[in-house]
């Protein structure tokens, strides 16, 4: 047992955790949920947990509950894309979602 600890994380750390969750697991978390992951990162840095420990982060709330917060996490404007499948690959490449090289 750890005996218990707590951490305080910044808004920037929470936004970074949102991005990390999205990139690594496909989870689009609202800031309150991403705060748990930011806290785990801080606990890892403090040496309170190790990379081999098993931990659980309860992430409730979808990122769409706070769209402005999600957009601030990615630090750029959302792209509008066509619903026409013929144009989709071209538009995703233009938005740098994926490379045109196949």
N, C-alpha and C positions, 0 to 999 in steps of 0.2 A: 504494500500500500504506500502511496506517495505521501500521505499525511496532508495532502491538499495544497494547492497553490492557485493563484489567479494572476491574470495578466491584463494589461490595458493595451489596446491596439489603436492605431490611428486610422483615420478615414482612408489615407493612402494605402495602408497595409490591407485594409478590407477590400479596397478596389483591386489590389494585386491578387488577393486571394480569390476574388470573383473571376479574374482572368485565368488564374491557374486552374481553378475548378473547371471552367469552360473548356480550356485547351486540353487538359489531361483526362477529364472524365466525361465531358459533355454535359455537365450539370450547370444549369443557368440559375444560380442562386441569388436571392435578394441579399442586400448588405447584411441584414441581421443574421442570416444563415452563414454567410461567408466569414463573419466575424469569428466563428468557431474555428475555421481553418486558419485564419490569421493568428488566432491564439495558439493553435498547435505549432505553427511555424515559430512563434516567439518562444514557446516552451522548449522546442528543439534547440533554438539558439542559446537559451539559458542553461541547457544541459539537464533540464528536468525530465525530458524523455529522450530516448535514443532512436535512431533511424530504424532499429529492429523491433522496437516496442509495438505492440498491438494497441491501437487507440481507436476510439469511435468519435466522430463528429456528427452531431445531429443537425442536419441542414433542412430547415423547414422554410417554406415560402419560395415561390418561383420568382425569378428575376423580373418577370413582367409586372410584379406588384410595384416595382420602382424603376420604370423605364428610364427616367432622367438619370438615376444613379448608375444604371447599366451603361448608358451612353457616356457618362463621365468616366467610367472605368476604361472604356476603349479609347477615349481621348480623340475621337473623330466622329464625323457625321455618319449616320446610317446611310446606306445606299438603297435607293429604290431600283428594283429590277423588274423587268417585264415578266409577265406570266406566260409569255409565248415560249414554249419549249425550244423553238428554233433559235431564239436569241439568248437563251439562258447561259450556255457555256461561254459565249462571247462576253456577256455582261459580268459573269462571275470572275472571269479572267481580268477584265478591266478593273474590277473592284479589288483585285489581288486576293481573291478567296482561294483560287487554285491556279496553277500554272497551265498555260495552253499546251505545253509539251506533254505528250501522252506516251 
